[in-house]
């Protein structure tokens, strides 16, 4: 799925994967070598994250149930923690710099759209 910032008319990621199981959310991006530009991982439900065992920094966008940005964390280095963020229901993890490029800020409205490569699929679910 694509995730766009409708407030700023920008794209946060062109290819997001949805992690909904406990194990998939727990694993997240641990042990991955990199996150390619344009990719993202949506952890749902999720209010807090860590970057333990990660090899690269990330940007994180904490999002409410109605897809409003609650909080933005830029350049989270490995071995960092972001405790529970009030009002968040999901977290979008992105390559470092993605938040700045999209101009995303707290309060912005986001929207999911089908991946451009696959107009049929709304969500790639990793259950």
ABEGO torsion letter per residue (X at the ends): XBBBBAAAGBBABABBBBBABAAAAAAEABGBABBBBGBBBBBOBBABBBABGBABBBBBBBBBAAGBBABBBBGBBBGBBBBBBBGBABBBBBBBGAAAAAGBBBGBBBBBBBBAABAABABBBBX
